Amino acid sequence: MAFLSSLSISASALTATRLRMDVIAENMANLDTTRTENGDPYRRKYVVFQERGNDRNFAAFFNKARNKPGGVRVLGIGRDMSEFKLDYNPSHPDADENGFVRMPNVEVVQEMTDMMAAVRSYEANITALNAFKDMAVKTLEIGK
């Protein structure tokens, strides 16, 4: 049973990491979006993770008692409320009366660093899944 729990933990991490990479890609794609539906520039998003089974309710204690696997879950997608960057470009259609354009609060270096960390996490979980698979194959070979 612990074998299947390990698979479940790695699978939940893969799913969460994939969402993180999707959000980072969305941030990069909107690097120059100065106007969204609400009229503001694009606001950077980030993913909030939590350990599965870290709840303080009856269901969490019940599942823990049944040895239900842990893992990671996504609590939600947050918005970075830091200030927008100002760029002087009086010819831009979204420029204010002083010629400044409010640009998204997305930093390329931060997004690339986050993407590299997410890719490493994804690779580590793939490696763990492959190790579990190899152990299962070796276990089945013992019975031959």
DSSP file with accessible surface (Angstrom, degrees, kcal/mol):
  #  RESIDUE AA STRUCTURE BP1 BP2  ACC     N-H-->O    O-->H-N    N-H-->O    O-->H-N    TCO  KAPPA ALPHA  PHI   PSI    X-CA   Y-CA   Z-CA
    1    1 A M     >        0   0  183      0, 0.0     4,-1.9     0, 0.0     5,-0.1   0.000 360.0 360.0 360.0 -34.5    0.0    0.0    0.0
    2    2 A A  H  >  +     0   0   75      1,-0.2     4,-2.3     2,-0.2     5,-0.2   0.840 360.0  59.9 -63.9 -30.3    2.9    2.4    0.7
    3    3 A F  H  > S+     0   0   74      1,-0.2     4,-1.8     2,-0.2    -1,-0.2   0.942 106.8  44.2 -61.7 -47.7    4.0    1.9   -2.9
    4    4 A L  H  > S+     0   0  103      1,-0.2     4,-2.2     2,-0.2    -1,-0.2   0.856 110.2  56.1 -67.7 -33.1    0.7    3.2   -4.2
    5    5 A S  H  X S+     0   0   27     -4,-1.9     4,-2.4     2,-0.2    -1,-0.2   0.911 105.6  51.8 -63.2 -40.8    0.8    6.1   -1.7
    6    6 A S  H  X S+     0   0   39     -4,-2.3     4,-2.2     1,-0.2    -2,-0.2   0.898 109.1  50.0 -63.2 -39.9    4.2    7.1   -3.0
    7    7 A L  H  X S+     0   0   52     -4,-1.8     4,-2.5     1,-0.2    -1,-0.2   0.913 110.2  50.5 -63.1 -41.8    2.9    7.1   -6.6
    8    8 A S  H  X S+     0   0   38     -4,-2.2     4,-2.3     2,-0.2    -2,-0.2   0.887 109.0  51.3 -64.4 -39.6    0.0    9.3   -5.4
    9    9 A I  H  X S+     0   0   71     -4,-2.4     4,-2.0     2,-0.2    63,-0.3   0.946 113.1  44.3 -64.0 -47.7    2.3   11.8   -3.7
   10   10 A S  H  X S+     0   0    8     -4,-2.2     4,-2.3     1,-0.2    -2,-0.2   0.897 112.3  53.1 -65.1 -37.8    4.5   12.2   -6.8
   11   11 A A  H  X S+     0   0   45     -4,-2.5     4,-2.3     2,-0.2    -1,-0.2   0.909 108.3  49.6 -65.1 -40.0    1.4   12.4   -9.1
   12   12 A S  H  X S+     0   0   12     -4,-2.3     4,-2.4     1,-0.2    -1,-0.2   0.902 111.0  50.2 -66.0 -37.0   -0.1   15.2   -7.0
   13   13 A A  H  X S+     0   0   16     -4,-2.0     4,-2.7     2,-0.2     5,-0.2   0.893 109.1  51.6 -67.0 -38.4    3.2   17.1   -7.1
   14   14 A L  H  X S+     0   0   20     -4,-2.3     4,-2.3     2,-0.2    -2,-0.2   0.924 111.0  47.7 -63.1 -43.4    3.4   16.7  -10.9
   15   15 A T  H  X S+     0   0  104     -4,-2.3     4,-1.8     2,-0.2    -2,-0.2   0.930 114.2  45.9 -63.7 -45.2   -0.1   18.1  -11.2
   16   16 A A  H  X S+     0   0    4     -4,-2.4     4,-2.1     1,-0.2    -2,-0.2   0.906 113.0  49.8 -66.0 -41.2    0.6   21.0   -9.0
   17   17 A T  H  X S+     0   0    6     -4,-2.7     4,-2.5     1,-0.2    -1,-0.2   0.880 106.9  55.2 -66.8 -36.4    3.9   21.8  -10.6
   18   18 A R  H  X S+     0   0  132     -4,-2.3     4,-2.2    -5,-0.2    -1,-0.2   0.925 107.9  48.9 -62.6 -41.3    2.3   21.7  -14.1
   19   19 A L  H  X S+     0   0   55     -4,-1.8     4,-2.4     1,-0.2    -2,-0.2   0.919 109.1  53.5 -62.8 -41.3   -0.2   24.3  -12.9
   20   20 A R  H  X S+     0   0   62     -4,-2.1     4,-2.3     1,-0.2    -2,-0.2   0.925 109.2  48.2 -59.7 -43.2    2.7   26.4  -11.6
   21   21 A M  H  X S+     0   0   33     -4,-2.5     4,-2.5     1,-0.2    -1,-0.2   0.888 110.0  52.6 -65.9 -36.6    4.4   26.2  -15.0
   22   22 A D  H  X S+     0   0   76     -4,-2.2     4,-2.1     2,-0.2    -1,-0.2   0.909 109.9  48.0 -64.1 -41.5    1.2   27.2  -16.7
   23   23 A V  H  X S+     0   0    5     -4,-2.4     4,-2.4     2,-0.2    22,-0.2   0.913 111.3  50.3 -67.1 -40.1    0.8   30.3  -14.5
   24   24 A I  H  X S+     0   0    7     -4,-2.3     4,-2.4     1,-0.2    -2,-0.2   0.924 109.9  50.8 -63.6 -41.7    4.4   31.3  -15.1
   25   25 A A  H  X S+     0   0   50     -4,-2.5     4,-2.4     1,-0.2    -1,-0.2   0.899 109.0  51.5 -62.9 -38.7    3.9   31.0  -18.8
   26   26 A E  H  X S+     0   0   69     -4,-2.1     4,-1.5     2,-0.2    -1,-0.2   0.914 108.7  51.4 -64.0 -40.8    0.8   33.2  -18.6
   27   27 A N  H  < S+     0   0    0     -4,-2.4     3,-0.3     1,-0.2    -2,-0.2   0.930 111.8  46.6 -60.7 -44.6    2.8   35.8  -16.7
   28   28 A M  H >< S+     0   0   57     -4,-2.4     3,-1.3     1,-0.2    -2,-0.2   0.883 109.5  53.9 -66.3 -37.4    5.5   35.8  -19.4
   29   29 A A  H 3< S+     0   0   81     -4,-2.4     3,-0.3     1,-0.3    -1,-0.2   0.800 111.1  46.7 -68.0 -26.7    2.9   36.0  -22.2
   30   30 A N  T >< S+     0   0   41     -4,-1.5     3,-1.4    -3,-0.3    -1,-0.3   0.076  73.4 120.7-103.4  24.6    1.3   39.1  -20.6
   31   31 A L  T <  S+     0   0   45     -3,-1.3    75,-0.2     1,-0.3    -1,-0.2   0.809  85.9  31.2 -58.2 -32.3    4.6   40.9  -19.9
   32   32 A D  T 3  S+     0   0  119     -3,-0.3     2,-0.9    -4,-0.2    -1,-0.3   0.177  83.1 127.4-114.3  16.2    3.5   43.8  -22.1
   33   33 A T    <   +     0   0   40     -3,-1.4     9,-2.2     1,-0.2     3,-0.1  -0.652  26.7 172.7 -80.3 107.5   -0.2   43.8  -21.5
   34   34 A T        +     0   0   19     -2,-0.9     2,-0.4     7,-0.2    -1,-0.2   0.573  63.8  41.1 -93.8  -9.9   -1.1   47.3  -20.4
   35   35 A R        +     0   0  143      6,-0.1    -1,-0.2     3,-0.0     2,-0.2  -0.962  61.5 174.8-143.9 124.3   -4.9   47.0  -20.4
   36   36 A T    >   -     0   0   47      4,-1.9     3,-1.8    -2,-0.4     6,-0.0  -0.440  55.7 -76.6-109.3-170.6   -7.0   44.1  -19.2
   37   37 A E  T 3  S+     0   0  205      1,-0.3    -2,-0.0    -2,-0.2     0, 0.0   0.823 132.4  49.3 -59.8 -33.1  -10.8   43.8  -18.9
   38   38 A N  T 3  S-     0   0  117      2,-0.2    -1,-0.3     3,-0.1    -3,-0.0   0.443 118.9-109.5 -88.3   1.1  -10.8   45.9  -15.7
   39   39 A G  S <  S+     0   0   42     -3,-1.8    -2,-0.1     1,-0.3    -1,-0.0   0.246  84.4 108.7  93.6 -13.9   -8.7   48.6  -17.3
   40   40 A D  S    S-     0   0   57      1,-0.1    -4,-1.9    -5,-0.1    -1,-0.3  -0.511  77.5 -93.5 -87.9 164.2   -5.6   48.0  -15.3
   41   41 A P        -     0   0    5      0, 0.0    -7,-0.2     0, 0.0    -1,-0.1  -0.251  59.9 -74.6 -66.1 165.2   -2.4   46.4  -16.6
   42   42 A Y        -     0   0   11     -9,-2.2    63,-0.8   -12,-0.2     2,-0.5  -0.360  48.8-142.2 -60.6 138.3   -1.9   42.6  -16.2
   43   43 A R        -     0   0   44     61,-0.2    38,-0.1    -3,-0.1    -1,-0.1  -0.916  22.2-108.0-109.2 130.0   -1.1   41.7  -12.6
   44   44 A R        -     0   0   16     -2,-0.5    36,-3.0    36,-0.2     2,-0.3  -0.207  34.2-151.3 -55.7 140.4    1.4   38.9  -11.9
   45   45 A K  E     -A   79   0A  36    -22,-0.2     2,-0.3    34,-0.2    34,-0.2  -0.816  13.0-175.1-112.8 156.7   -0.1   35.6  -10.6
   46   46 A Y  E     -A   78   0A  99     32,-2.0    32,-2.6    -2,-0.3     2,-0.4  -0.977  23.7-118.4-147.0 157.3    1.4   32.9   -8.4
   47   47 A V  E     -A   77   0A  23     -2,-0.3     2,-0.6    30,-0.2    30,-0.2  -0.810  17.9-149.3-101.8 137.0    0.3   29.5   -7.2
   48   48 A V  E     -A   76   0A  54     28,-2.8    27,-2.8    -2,-0.4    28,-1.2  -0.933  17.0-165.5-108.6 120.9   -0.1   28.7   -3.5
   49   49 A F  E     -A   74   0A  75     -2,-0.6     2,-0.3    25,-0.2    25,-0.2  -0.695   7.0-173.5-101.9 157.7    0.6   25.1   -2.5
   50   50 A Q  E     -A   73   0A  44     23,-2.3    23,-2.7    -2,-0.3     2,-0.2  -0.990  34.6-101.7-146.7 146.9   -0.3   23.3    0.7
   51   51 A E  E >   -A   72   0A 124     -2,-0.3     3,-1.3    21,-0.2    21,-0.3  -0.476  44.3-116.6 -64.0 130.5    0.6   19.9    2.0
   52   52 A R  T 3  S+     0   0   82     19,-2.7    19,-0.4     1,-0.2    -1,-0.1  -0.513 100.8  29.1 -70.3 138.6   -2.3   17.5    1.5
   53   53 A G  T 3  S+     0   0   37     -2,-0.2    -1,-0.2    17,-0.1    -2,-0.1   0.568  84.7 114.6  88.4   8.5   -3.7   16.3    4.8
   54   54 A N    <   +     0   0   62     -3,-1.3    -2,-0.1     2,-0.0    -3,-0.1   0.323  45.9 116.5 -92.2   7.6   -2.6   19.5    6.7
   55   55 A D        -     0   0   44      1,-0.1    -3,-0.0    -4,-0.1     0, 0.0  -0.308  64.6-137.6 -72.5 161.6   -6.2   20.5    7.3
   56   56 A R        +     0   0  187      4,-0.1     2,-0.3    -2,-0.0    -1,-0.1  -0.335  66.8 100.7-115.3  50.4   -7.6   20.7   10.8
   57   57 A N  S  > S-     0   0   78      1,-0.1     4,-1.8     0, 0.0     3,-0.2  -0.797  84.8 -99.5-128.3 174.1  -11.0   19.1   10.3
   58   58 A F  H  > S+     0   0  163     -2,-0.3     4,-2.8     1,-0.2     5,-0.2   0.901 118.2  55.9 -61.9 -42.2  -12.5   15.7   10.9
   59   59 A A  H  > S+     0   0   54      1,-0.2     4,-2.8     2,-0.2    -1,-0.2   0.895 106.7  51.1 -60.1 -39.8  -12.1   14.5    7.4
   60   60 A A  H  > S+     0   0    7     -3,-0.2     4,-2.3     2,-0.2    -1,-0.2   0.932 112.6  44.8 -64.2 -45.2   -8.3   15.2    7.5
   61   61 A F  H  X S+     0   0  116     -4,-1.8     4,-2.2     2,-0.2    -2,-0.2   0.895 113.7  51.4 -66.0 -37.3   -7.8   13.3   10.7
   62   62 A F  H  X S+     0   0   94     -4,-2.8     4,-1.6    -5,-0.2    -2,-0.2   0.939 111.7  46.0 -64.2 -46.7  -10.0   10.4    9.4
   63   63 A N  H  <>S+     0   0   50     -4,-2.8     5,-2.9     1,-0.2    -1,-0.2   0.882 111.7  52.1 -65.3 -37.0   -8.0   10.1    6.2
   64   64 A K  H ><5S+     0   0  145     -4,-2.3     3,-1.4     1,-0.2    -1,-0.2   0.906 108.1  51.5 -65.2 -39.1   -4.7   10.3    8.1
   65   65 A A  H 3<5S+     0   0   81     -4,-2.2    -1,-0.2     1,-0.3    -2,-0.2   0.829 108.1  52.1 -66.3 -30.8   -6.0    7.4   10.3
   66   66 A R  T 3<5S-     0   0  145     -4,-1.6    -1,-0.3    -5,-0.1    -2,-0.2   0.323 117.3-115.6 -85.5   7.3   -6.8    5.4    7.2
   67   67 A N  T < 5 +     0   0  137     -3,-1.4    -3,-0.2     1,-0.2    -2,-0.1   0.869  49.9 175.8  60.0  36.6   -3.3    6.0    5.9
   68   68 A K      < -     0   0  110     -5,-2.9    -1,-0.2    -6,-0.1    -2,-0.0  -0.556  38.5 -97.6 -70.2 138.8   -4.6    8.0    3.0
   69   69 A P        -     0   0   36      0, 0.0    -1,-0.1     0, 0.0   -63,-0.1  -0.173  32.5-144.0 -64.3 151.2   -1.6    9.3    1.0
   70   70 A G        +     0   0   25     -3,-0.1     2,-0.3   -17,-0.1   -17,-0.1   0.355  36.7 133.0 -83.2-138.9   -0.3   12.8    1.5
   71   71 A G        -     0   0   16    -19,-0.4   -19,-2.7   -59,-0.1     2,-0.3  -0.905  55.7 -56.8 125.1-155.1    1.1   15.0   -1.2
   72   72 A V  E     -A   51   0A  32     -2,-0.3     2,-0.3   -63,-0.3   -21,-0.2  -0.928  39.7-171.0-129.7 149.5    0.5   18.5   -2.3
   73   73 A R  E     -A   50   0A  86    -23,-2.7   -23,-2.3    -2,-0.3     2,-0.6  -0.961  28.5-111.7-136.1 159.8   -2.6   20.4   -3.3
   74   74 A V  E     -A   49   0A  53     -2,-0.3   -25,-0.2   -25,-0.2     3,-0.1  -0.808  20.5-171.2 -93.5 120.1   -3.2   23.8   -4.8
   75   75 A L  E     -     0   0A  95    -27,-2.8     2,-0.3    -2,-0.6    -1,-0.2   0.830  61.0 -67.0 -76.0 -34.9   -4.9   26.2   -2.4
   76   76 A G  E     -A   48   0A  29    -28,-1.2   -28,-2.8     2,-0.0     2,-0.6  -0.969  46.7 -80.7 167.8 179.6   -5.4   28.8   -5.1
   77   77 A I  E     -A   47   0A  84     -2,-0.3   -30,-0.2   -30,-0.2     2,-0.2  -0.962  45.6-161.0-112.9 118.3   -3.8   31.3   -7.5
   78   78 A G  E     -A   46   0A  16    -32,-2.6   -32,-2.0    -2,-0.6     2,-0.4  -0.473  12.2-127.4 -95.3 168.0   -2.9   34.6   -5.9
   79   79 A R  E     -A   45   0A 128    -34,-0.2     2,-0.6    -2,-0.2   -34,-0.2  -0.970  20.3-123.7-117.7 132.8   -2.3   38.0   -7.4
   80   80 A D        -     0   0   39    -36,-3.0   -36,-0.2    -2,-0.4    25,-0.1  -0.625  21.0-165.0 -74.4 116.7    0.9   39.9   -6.7
   81   81 A M        +     0   0  134     -2,-0.6    -1,-0.1   -38,-0.1     3,-0.1   0.221  42.4 128.3 -93.8  17.0   -0.4   43.3   -5.4
   82   82 A S  S    S-     0   0   51      1,-0.1    23,-0.1    23,-0.1   -38,-0.1  -0.229  70.4 -79.4 -67.5 164.3    3.0   45.1   -5.8
   83   83 A E        -     0   0  167      1,-0.1    -1,-0.1    21,-0.1     2,-0.1  -0.248  45.2-111.2 -65.5 150.0    3.0   48.4   -7.7
   84   84 A F        -     0   0   23     -3,-0.1     2,-0.2     1,-0.1    21,-0.1  -0.462  34.5-109.8 -74.5 152.8    3.0   48.5  -11.5
   85   85 A K  E     -B  103   0B  81     18,-1.3    18,-3.8    19,-0.3     2,-0.5  -0.595  26.8-134.6 -81.6 146.7    6.1   49.7  -13.2
   86   86 A L  E     -B  102   0B 111     -2,-0.2     2,-0.4    16,-0.2    16,-0.2  -0.889  20.2-172.5-104.3 133.8    6.0   53.1  -14.9
   87   87 A D  E     -B  101   0B  76     14,-2.3    14,-3.3    -2,-0.5     2,-0.8  -0.992  23.5-129.7-126.9 128.1    7.4   53.5  -18.4
   88   88 A Y  E     +B  100   0B 143     -2,-0.4    12,-0.2    12,-0.2    11,-0.1  -0.681  52.3 135.5 -82.0 112.4    7.8   56.8  -20.1
   89   89 A N    >   -     0   0   50     10,-2.8     3,-1.9    -2,-0.8     6,-0.1  -0.575  26.2-177.9-155.9  83.0    6.2   56.5  -23.6
   90   90 A P  T 3  S+     0   0   77      0, 0.0     5,-0.1     0, 0.0     9,-0.1   0.746  82.4  59.3 -62.9 -19.2    4.0   59.5  -24.5
   91   91 A S  T 3  S+     0   0  106      8,-0.1     8,-0.0     3,-0.1    -2,-0.0   0.566  80.5 106.9 -86.5  -6.3    3.0   58.0  -27.8
   92   92 A H  S X  S-     0   0   52     -3,-1.9     3,-1.8     7,-0.2    -3,-0.1  -0.483  75.3-130.1 -72.3 139.5    1.5   54.8  -26.2
   93   93 A P  T 3  S+     0   0  112      0, 0.0    -1,-0.1     0, 0.0    -2,-0.0   0.776 107.9  50.0 -63.0 -22.3   -2.4   54.7  -26.3
   94   94 A D  T 3  S+     0   0   46      5,-0.1     8,-0.4     8,-0.0     2,-0.1   0.278  82.6 126.1 -98.4  11.5   -2.5   53.9  -22.5
   95   95 A A    <   -     0   0   26     -3,-1.8     6,-0.2    -6,-0.1    -7,-0.1  -0.396  55.7-131.0 -70.2 144.8   -0.1   56.8  -21.5
   96   96 A D    >   -     0   0   65      4,-2.6     3,-2.0    -2,-0.1    -1,-0.1  -0.166  40.9 -79.8 -82.5-172.6   -1.4   59.2  -18.8
   97   97 A E  T 3  S+     0   0  168      1,-0.3    -1,-0.1     2,-0.1    -2,-0.1   0.737 132.7  51.6 -65.0 -21.0   -1.3   63.0  -19.1
   98   98 A N  T 3  S-     0   0  105      2,-0.2    -1,-0.3     0, 0.0    -3,-0.0   0.401 120.9-105.9 -93.7  -0.4    2.4   63.0  -18.1
   99   99 A G  S <  S+     0   0    6     -3,-2.0   -10,-2.8     1,-0.3     2,-0.4   0.541  75.6 134.8  90.4   8.0    3.3   60.4  -20.8
  100  100 A F  E     -B   88   0B  79    -12,-0.2    -4,-2.6   -10,-0.1     2,-0.5  -0.742  40.3-155.1 -95.9 139.9    3.8   57.4  -18.4
  101  101 A V  E     -B   87   0B   1    -14,-3.3   -14,-2.3    -2,-0.4     2,-0.6  -0.935  17.5-129.6-111.0 130.1    2.4   54.0  -19.1
  102  102 A R  E     -B   86   0B 104     -2,-0.5   -16,-0.2    -8,-0.4    -8,-0.0  -0.719  30.8-163.1 -79.6 121.0    1.6   51.6  -16.2
  103  103 A M  E     -B   85   0B  31    -18,-3.8   -18,-1.3    -2,-0.6   -71,-0.1  -0.686  28.1 -84.8-103.9 156.4    3.3   48.3  -17.1
  104  104 A P        -     0   0    1      0, 0.0   -19,-0.3     0, 0.0   -61,-0.2  -0.161  33.9-120.8 -57.3 154.5    2.6   44.9  -15.6
  105  105 A N  S    S+     0   0    6    -63,-0.8     2,-0.5   -25,-0.1   -23,-0.1  -0.068  70.7 128.1 -88.8  35.2    4.4   44.0  -12.4
  106  106 A V        -     0   0    0    -75,-0.2     2,-0.5   -64,-0.2   -21,-0.0  -0.814  44.9-158.3 -96.2 126.5    6.0   40.9  -14.0
  107  107 A E     >  -     0   0   92     -2,-0.5     4,-2.4     1,-0.1     5,-0.2  -0.931   9.1-150.3-105.6 124.2    9.8   40.6  -13.8
  108  108 A V  H  > S+     0   0   61     -2,-0.5     4,-2.7     1,-0.2     5,-0.2   0.905  96.2  51.5 -60.9 -43.3   11.4   38.4  -16.4
  109  109 A V  H  > S+     0   0  110      1,-0.2     4,-2.4     2,-0.2    -1,-0.2   0.923 111.1  47.6 -63.0 -43.2   14.2   37.3  -14.2
  110  110 A Q  H  > S+     0   0   79      1,-0.2     4,-2.6     2,-0.2    -1,-0.2   0.922 113.1  48.5 -64.2 -42.6   11.9   36.3  -11.4
  111  111 A E  H  X S+     0   0    0     -4,-2.4     4,-2.5     2,-0.2    -2,-0.2   0.910 112.0  48.3 -66.2 -40.7    9.6   34.4  -13.8
  112  112 A M  H  X S+     0   0   92     -4,-2.7     4,-2.4     2,-0.2    -1,-0.2   0.903 111.9  49.8 -66.9 -38.2   12.6   32.5  -15.4
  113  113 A T  H  X S+     0   0   75     -4,-2.4     4,-2.2    -5,-0.2    -2,-0.2   0.927 112.2  47.7 -64.4 -44.3   14.0   31.6  -12.0
  114  114 A D  H  X S+     0   0   39     -4,-2.6     4,-2.4     1,-0.2    -2,-0.2   0.889 111.2  51.6 -62.7 -38.9   10.5   30.3  -10.9
  115  115 A M  H  X S+     0   0   46     -4,-2.5     4,-2.7     2,-0.2    -2,-0.2   0.916 108.8  50.0 -65.8 -41.6   10.2   28.4  -14.2
  116  116 A M  H  X S+     0   0  117     -4,-2.4     4,-2.3     1,-0.2    -2,-0.2   0.918 111.8  48.5 -63.6 -40.4   13.7   26.7  -13.7
  117  117 A A  H  X S+     0   0   46     -4,-2.2     4,-2.3     2,-0.2    -2,-0.2   0.909 112.2  49.2 -64.9 -40.4   12.7   25.7  -10.1
  118  118 A A  H  X S+     0   0    0     -4,-2.4     4,-2.6     2,-0.2    -2,-0.2   0.908 110.4  50.3 -66.2 -40.9    9.4   24.3  -11.4
  119  119 A V  H  X S+     0   0   50     -4,-2.7     4,-2.8     2,-0.2    -2,-0.2   0.923 110.6  49.7 -63.4 -42.3   11.1   22.3  -14.1
  120  120 A R  H  X S+     0   0  165     -4,-2.3     4,-2.4     1,-0.2    -1,-0.2   0.905 111.4  49.1 -62.4 -41.6   13.6   20.9  -11.6
  121  121 A S  H  X S+     0   0   42     -4,-2.3     4,-2.1     2,-0.2    -2,-0.2   0.917 111.4  49.4 -63.1 -43.3   10.7   19.9   -9.3
  122  122 A Y  H  X S+     0   0   75     -4,-2.6     4,-2.2     1,-0.2    -2,-0.2   0.937 111.6  48.8 -61.8 -45.6    8.9   18.3  -12.2
  123  123 A E  H  X S+     0   0   90     -4,-2.8     4,-2.5     1,-0.2    -1,-0.2   0.887 109.0  53.2 -61.8 -40.6   12.0   16.4  -13.2
  124  124 A A  H  X S+     0   0   60     -4,-2.4     4,-2.2     1,-0.2    -1,-0.2   0.910 110.2  47.2 -63.1 -39.9   12.6   15.2   -9.6
  125  125 A N  H  X S+     0   0   27     -4,-2.1     4,-2.5     2,-0.2    -1,-0.2   0.864 110.4  51.8 -72.5 -33.9    9.0   13.8   -9.4
  126  126 A I  H  X S+     0   0   61     -4,-2.2     4,-2.6     2,-0.2    -2,-0.2   0.921 109.7  50.8 -64.0 -41.5    9.4   12.1  -12.8
  127  127 A T  H  X S+     0   0   94     -4,-2.5     4,-2.2     2,-0.2    -2,-0.2   0.915 109.9  49.6 -61.8 -42.3   12.6   10.5  -11.5
  128  128 A A  H  X S+     0   0   31     -4,-2.2     4,-2.4     2,-0.2    -2,-0.2   0.927 110.5  50.1 -63.3 -43.1   10.8    9.3   -8.3
  129  129 A L  H  X S+     0   0   42     -4,-2.5     4,-2.4     1,-0.2    -2,-0.2   0.909 110.3  50.2 -62.1 -40.6    8.0    7.8  -10.5
  130  130 A N  H  X S+     0   0   73     -4,-2.6     4,-2.6     2,-0.2    -1,-0.2   0.878 108.9  52.2 -65.5 -36.2   10.5    6.0  -12.6
  131  131 A A  H  X S+     0   0   44     -4,-2.2     4,-2.4     2,-0.2    -2,-0.2   0.921 109.8  49.0 -65.1 -41.3   12.2    4.7   -9.5
  132  132 A F  H  X S+     0   0   33     -4,-2.4     4,-2.2     1,-0.2    -2,-0.2   0.915 111.6  49.7 -62.5 -41.9    8.8    3.4   -8.2
  133  133 A K  H  X S+     0   0  117     -4,-2.4     4,-2.4     2,-0.2    -2,-0.2   0.932 110.1  49.9 -63.5 -44.2    8.2    1.8  -11.6
  134  134 A D  H  X S+     0   0   89     -4,-2.6     4,-2.5     1,-0.2    -1,-0.2   0.899 109.7  51.5 -62.5 -38.7   11.6    0.1  -11.6
  135  135 A M  H  X S+     0   0   97     -4,-2.4     4,-2.3     1,-0.2    -1,-0.2   0.910 109.4  50.3 -65.4 -37.9   11.0   -1.3   -8.1
  136  136 A A  H  X S+     0   0   31     -4,-2.2     4,-2.3     2,-0.2    -2,-0.2   0.916 110.6  49.1 -66.0 -41.3    7.7   -2.7   -9.2
  137  137 A V  H  X S+     0   0   67     -4,-2.4     4,-1.9     1,-0.2    -2,-0.2   0.932 112.0  48.2 -64.8 -43.1    9.3   -4.4  -12.2
  138  138 A K  H  X S+     0   0  130     -4,-2.5     4,-1.2     1,-0.2    -1,-0.2   0.885 110.0  53.3 -63.2 -38.2   12.1   -5.9  -10.1
  139  139 A T  H  X S+     0   0   90     -4,-2.3     4,-0.8     1,-0.2     3,-0.4   0.914 109.2  48.2 -63.8 -41.9    9.4   -7.1   -7.6
  140  140 A L  H  < S+     0   0  131     -4,-2.3     3,-0.4     1,-0.2     4,-0.2   0.843 106.3  57.6 -68.8 -29.8    7.6   -8.8  -10.3
  141  141 A E  H >< S+     0   0   89     -4,-1.9     3,-1.2     1,-0.2    -1,-0.2   0.788  95.1  65.5 -70.2 -26.1   10.8  -10.4  -11.6
  142  142 A I  H 3< S+     0   0  139     -4,-1.2    -1,-0.2    -3,-0.4    -2,-0.2   0.891  96.7  56.7 -62.2 -35.4   11.4  -12.0   -8.2
  143  143 A G  T 3<        0   0   73     -4,-0.8    -1,-0.2    -3,-0.4    -2,-0.2   0.561 360.0 360.0 -75.9  -5.4    8.3  -14.1   -8.7
  144  144 A K    <         0   0  206     -3,-1.2    -3,-0.0    -4,-0.2    -4,-0.0  -0.352 360.0 360.0 -74.8 360.0    9.6  -15.6  -12.0
